[in-house]
Amino acid sequence: MPPQFVSLGPFTLNIYTFLIALAALASLAWAWFRARDAGIFTVALLLALGALVGGRAVYVALHWDYFHEHAHEIVALAGLSEHGAILGGLVACYASRITHRPSPAQFSIFNSQFSIFNSQFFVLLAIAASIGCIPNGCAYGRVVFWQTDGADSLAWRLRADWPDAYLVNNPRWPTQAFMALWLAFTGALMWAGARLCRVPLAFLLLLVVSFAIGDFLIQFLRGDPALMVAGLRIYQWFDLALALLAAVAIILRRKIH
């Protein structure tokens, strides 16, 4: 299991915060060196900020019982909502397309580069958050038992001795690893599509649908507490809403083009 903290000279950072910051900086560096365009880099920076702010805002809102008594901890990166990060990124993306208007000759290149960056940024950020959650016990899986699940069951074969939010280790479904692997697989498909296609695609929208499907299924294996609504975790309802929103946007985009 990776360490919970990493030391950088005089600074000691939680591995979650460190990986989130590293993913964001790596994505911004890619945007600059790939495009060499100040406009695209500025838009990329706004997207990164929108995703981080949105992710933190929704996380704080979902855990307000804690944060209203610990207001000094609100402004931090130690805890992000994936759904909030997507919404924040989409809002920033929409606002950026309005404020940054490339010339007709540059539009196709800008649209393609921007769409690919959106997907690449979110994939790296979400994978970093999933891996960073392992030592911190966030988004942890349900405990499995060979006595009840069976020594030959899939649950017992895939178990990982990882901690919960109280840092108590038990054999669990490795839900964080499942999400990281699912996003890495999806990101690879998006990258392959970008290499093969000659026209801009709605990469971010397709990625949102893929994330929502994967997260909806993985939520059934989660063990962390969550508000239940009509038999589903609140995060699963978020997934359904995101998938529906992205699907409608894809349909509208196809009609326009």
Backbone torsions as a table, in degrees:
resi	resn	phi	psi	omega
1	MET	NA	133.6	179.9
2	PRO	-63.9	156.1	179.7
3	PRO	-66.7	158.7	-179.1
4	GLN	-81.8	-25.2	-178.9
5	PHE	-130.8	153.5	176.3
6	VAL	-130.0	139.5	-178.3
7	SER	-103.4	130.4	176.3
8	LEU	-125.3	92.6	-176.2
9	GLY	62.0	-124.0	-179.0
10	PRO	-81.1	-4.6	-175.2
11	PHE	-101.3	141.8	174.0
12	THR	-122.1	117.5	-176.5
13	LEU	-117.0	145.0	170.4
14	ASN	-63.1	140.1	-176.7
15	ILE	-59.2	-32.0	177.6
16	TYR	-61.9	-51.7	179.6
17	THR	-62.6	-41.8	-179.5
18	PHE	-60.9	-45.5	-178.2
19	LEU	-69.6	-37.7	177.0
20	ILE	-61.6	-48.2	179.8
21	ALA	-62.9	-40.8	-179.9
22	LEU	-64.3	-41.9	179.1
23	ALA	-64.0	-42.8	179.5
24	ALA	-64.6	-44.3	179.9
25	LEU	-66.5	-39.1	178.7
26	ALA	-63.9	-39.7	179.0
27	SER	-66.4	-41.5	178.6
28	LEU	-66.2	-38.8	177.6
29	ALA	-63.5	-40.9	177.9
30	TRP	-63.1	-42.0	-179.4
31	ALA	-60.8	-39.1	-178.1
32	TRP	-74.0	-49.1	-175.6
33	PHE	-72.8	-26.7	178.6
34	ARG	-78.7	-42.9	-175.0
35	ALA	-96.2	-34.3	-175.5
36	ARG	53.1	38.7	-177.0
37	ASP	-128.6	119.7	-177.7
38	ALA	-62.3	-32.9	179.7
39	GLY	-65.9	-46.7	179.4
40	ILE	-65.0	-39.2	179.9
41	PHE	-65.0	-39.9	178.7
42	THR	-63.4	-43.0	178.0
43	VAL	-64.0	-40.8	178.0
44	ALA	-61.9	-39.9	178.8
45	LEU	-64.4	-41.7	178.3
46	LEU	-64.6	-39.3	178.1
47	LEU	-62.7	-44.1	179.3
48	ALA	-61.5	-45.3	179.6
49	LEU	-64.9	-40.9	179.2
50	GLY	-62.1	-41.8	-179.9
51	ALA	-66.8	-43.0	-179.0
52	LEU	-67.4	-43.4	179.9
53	VAL	-66.1	-44.6	179.3
54	GLY	-63.6	-41.8	179.1
55	GLY	-63.0	-41.6	-179.9
56	ARG	-71.5	-40.6	-177.4
57	ALA	-61.5	-45.6	-179.6
58	VAL	-69.3	-36.9	177.6
59	TYR	-61.4	-45.0	179.5
60	VAL	-64.3	-41.4	179.9
61	ALA	-62.5	-39.8	-179.2
62	LEU	-71.7	-21.2	-179.5
63	HIS	-119.4	37.1	-174.6
64	TRP	-64.9	-27.6	178.0
65	ASP	-57.1	-33.8	178.6
66	TYR	-83.7	-46.0	-170.9
67	PHE	-74.4	-22.5	178.5
68	HIS	-71.0	-15.8	174.3
69	GLU	-102.0	-7.3	179.3
70	HIS	-133.7	57.8	-174.8
71	ALA	-60.0	-27.6	-178.3
72	HIS	-69.3	-11.9	-179.6
73	GLU	-98.3	0.7	-176.0
74	ILE	-64.5	-46.2	-178.8
75	VAL	-85.1	95.9	-179.0
76	ALA	-166.8	172.4	176.4
77	LEU	-109.2	3.5	-177.4
78	ALA	-80.2	69.4	-179.7
79	GLY	133.4	111.9	178.9
80	LEU	-133.9	144.9	174.0
81	SER	-92.0	124.2	178.7
82	GLU	-59.6	-41.9	-179.0
83	HIS	-66.0	-39.3	176.9
84	GLY	-65.3	-37.6	178.3
85	ALA	-64.4	-39.5	177.8
86	ILE	-63.8	-47.7	-179.7
87	LEU	-63.1	-43.4	177.7
88	GLY	-61.9	-40.4	178.2
89	GLY	-67.0	-39.4	179.3
90	LEU	-65.9	-40.6	177.6
91	VAL	-63.0	-45.8	178.7
92	ALA	-63.7	-38.0	178.6
93	CYS	-62.0	-47.1	-179.9
94	TYR	-63.8	-44.5	180.0
95	ALA	-63.5	-37.5	-178.5
96	SER	-67.7	-37.2	179.5
97	ARG	-66.4	-28.1	178.7
98	ILE	-77.9	-43.4	-175.3
99	THR	-80.3	-31.4	-179.2
100	HIS	-104.7	109.1	-177.6
101	ARG	-116.0	97.8	179.4
102	PRO	-70.4	161.1	177.9
103	SER	-66.2	158.7	179.4
104	PRO	-54.5	-36.0	-179.4
105	ALA	-68.4	-29.5	-178.0
106	GLN	-94.1	-10.4	-170.3
107	PHE	-60.0	-47.3	-177.4
108	SER	-60.7	-44.8	179.9
109	ILE	-65.2	-45.6	-179.9
110	PHE	-61.0	-45.7	-177.4
111	ASN	-62.0	-42.0	179.8
112	SER	-67.0	-49.1	-179.5
113	GLN	-61.6	-41.8	-177.3
114	PHE	-66.7	-42.5	-179.7
115	SER	-64.6	-42.0	179.3
116	ILE	-66.2	-41.2	179.1
117	PHE	-62.0	-42.4	178.3
118	ASN	-51.2	-49.6	-177.2
119	SER	-66.9	-45.1	-177.4
120	GLN	-63.6	-40.1	-180.0
121	PHE	-63.9	-48.1	-177.5
122	PHE	-64.7	-41.6	179.9
123	VAL	-59.7	-48.5	-179.2
124	LEU	-63.6	-42.5	-178.7
125	LEU	-64.0	-44.4	-177.6
126	ALA	-70.3	-38.1	177.3
127	ILE	-65.5	-42.1	178.3
128	ALA	-61.3	-42.3	179.5
129	ALA	-65.1	-40.4	-179.2
130	SER	-64.4	-45.4	180.0
131	ILE	-67.6	-41.8	179.4
132	GLY	-64.0	-23.2	179.8
133	CYS	-73.2	-23.3	-174.4
134	ILE	-58.9	-56.7	-179.1
135	PRO	-73.1	-17.9	-178.3
136	ASN	-93.3	-8.0	176.3
137	GLY	72.8	24.1	174.7
138	CYS	-95.8	150.5	-178.5
139	ALA	55.9	35.2	-174.9
140	TYR	-76.9	159.9	-177.2
141	GLY	-89.6	166.8	177.2
142	ARG	-67.4	147.3	176.1
143	VAL	-69.6	139.7	177.2
144	VAL	-117.9	150.0	-178.3
145	PHE	-130.8	132.5	177.9
146	TRP	-68.0	-25.4	-179.1
147	GLN	-67.0	-36.2	-177.5
148	THR	-104.1	-38.5	-179.2
149	ASP	-81.5	-24.4	-179.4
150	GLY	100.9	135.2	-178.2
151	ALA	-65.1	-24.0	179.5
152	ASP	-100.6	7.9	-178.3
153	SER	-74.6	157.4	178.3
154	LEU	-62.1	-38.5	-179.6
155	ALA	-59.2	-44.4	-177.6
156	TRP	-73.6	-33.6	179.8
157	ARG	-70.8	-31.3	-177.7
158	LEU	-97.1	2.9	-174.3
159	ARG	-58.8	154.1	173.9
160	ALA	-136.1	136.9	-178.1
161	ASP	-84.4	75.3	-175.0
162	TRP	-114.2	159.6	-175.1
163	PRO	-84.9	163.3	170.8
164	ASP	-97.9	-166.0	-176.9
165	ALA	-64.7	-21.1	177.6
166	TYR	-95.1	10.4	179.1
167	LEU	61.9	31.5	174.3
168	VAL	-95.0	118.4	-178.1
169	ASN	-80.7	139.1	175.3
170	ASN	-155.5	157.2	173.7
171	PRO	-66.4	123.1	-173.8
172	ARG	-136.2	163.1	165.6
173	TRP	-63.4	129.2	-179.7
174	PRO	-80.9	67.1	-173.0
175	THR	-62.6	-35.2	179.1
176	GLN	-63.5	-41.1	178.8
177	ALA	-67.4	-38.0	177.4
178	PHE	-58.4	-45.5	-178.7
179	MET	-66.9	-41.9	179.3
180	ALA	-62.0	-43.1	-179.9
181	LEU	-67.3	-41.0	179.6
182	TRP	-63.0	-43.1	-179.9
183	LEU	-69.8	-37.1	177.2
184	ALA	-63.3	-42.0	177.8
185	PHE	-63.5	-46.3	178.7
186	THR	-62.7	-43.1	178.8
187	GLY	-61.5	-37.5	178.0
188	ALA	-64.0	-40.6	177.0
189	LEU	-64.5	-40.6	177.9
190	MET	-63.0	-41.8	179.0
191	TRP	-63.6	-42.5	178.6
192	ALA	-63.6	-39.8	178.0
193	GLY	-63.7	-38.3	178.6
194	ALA	-65.8	-33.8	-179.4
195	ARG	-75.3	-32.2	-173.1
196	LEU	-91.4	-31.1	-174.5
197	CYS	-86.6	143.0	179.7
198	ARG	-97.4	-6.6	179.7
199	VAL	-121.8	149.6	-179.9
200	PRO	-61.8	138.3	177.0
201	LEU	-116.8	162.8	179.2
202	ALA	-82.5	67.2	-174.2
203	PHE	-59.3	-44.6	-177.1
204	LEU	-63.7	-40.7	-179.9
205	LEU	-65.7	-41.4	177.0
206	LEU	-64.6	-37.4	179.6
207	LEU	-67.5	-37.7	177.7
208	VAL	-61.5	-44.8	178.4
209	VAL	-61.3	-45.2	-180.0
210	SER	-62.6	-44.8	177.8
211	PHE	-59.4	-45.4	-176.8
212	ALA	-61.8	-41.4	179.6
213	ILE	-64.5	-48.8	-179.1
214	GLY	-63.4	-44.8	-178.4
215	ASP	-66.6	-38.0	179.3
216	PHE	-58.0	-43.9	-178.7
217	LEU	-72.9	-41.3	-178.3
218	ILE	-66.4	-29.9	179.9
219	GLN	-57.8	-28.7	178.5
220	PHE	-65.0	-19.9	-178.4
221	LEU	-100.5	-3.2	-177.2
222	ARG	-74.2	149.0	179.1
223	GLY	-115.4	-6.7	-180.0
224	ASP	-74.5	149.3	-177.2
225	PRO	-66.9	144.8	178.5
226	ALA	-155.5	149.6	176.1
227	LEU	-62.4	131.3	179.4
228	MET	-101.3	131.4	178.5
229	VAL	-130.8	116.3	179.0
230	ALA	53.6	40.5	175.4
231	GLY	84.8	-2.4	179.6
232	LEU	-120.1	150.5	175.2
233	ARG	-68.3	149.8	-177.3
234	ILE	-57.8	-32.0	179.6
235	TYR	-67.5	-29.8	177.5
236	GLN	-70.3	-34.3	174.3
237	TRP	-67.4	-35.9	174.0
238	PHE	-60.9	-41.8	179.4
239	ASP	-61.0	-45.1	179.9
240	LEU	-62.6	-40.6	179.6
241	ALA	-65.8	-43.2	179.1
242	LEU	-63.7	-44.0	-179.8
243	ALA	-62.2	-42.5	179.4
244	LEU	-65.1	-44.5	179.7
245	LEU	-61.3	-45.3	-179.3
246	ALA	-67.5	-39.0	179.7
247	ALA	-63.3	-42.8	177.5
248	VAL	-62.6	-42.2	179.4
249	ALA	-63.3	-38.9	178.6
250	ILE	-65.1	-42.8	179.0
251	ILE	-62.9	-45.6	178.5
252	LEU	-62.8	-38.7	179.4
253	ARG	-63.8	-41.7	179.2
254	ARG	-65.5	-36.5	179.1
255	LYS	-67.7	-38.2	-179.6
256	ILE	-66.7	-41.5	-177.6
257	HIS	-87.1	NA	NA
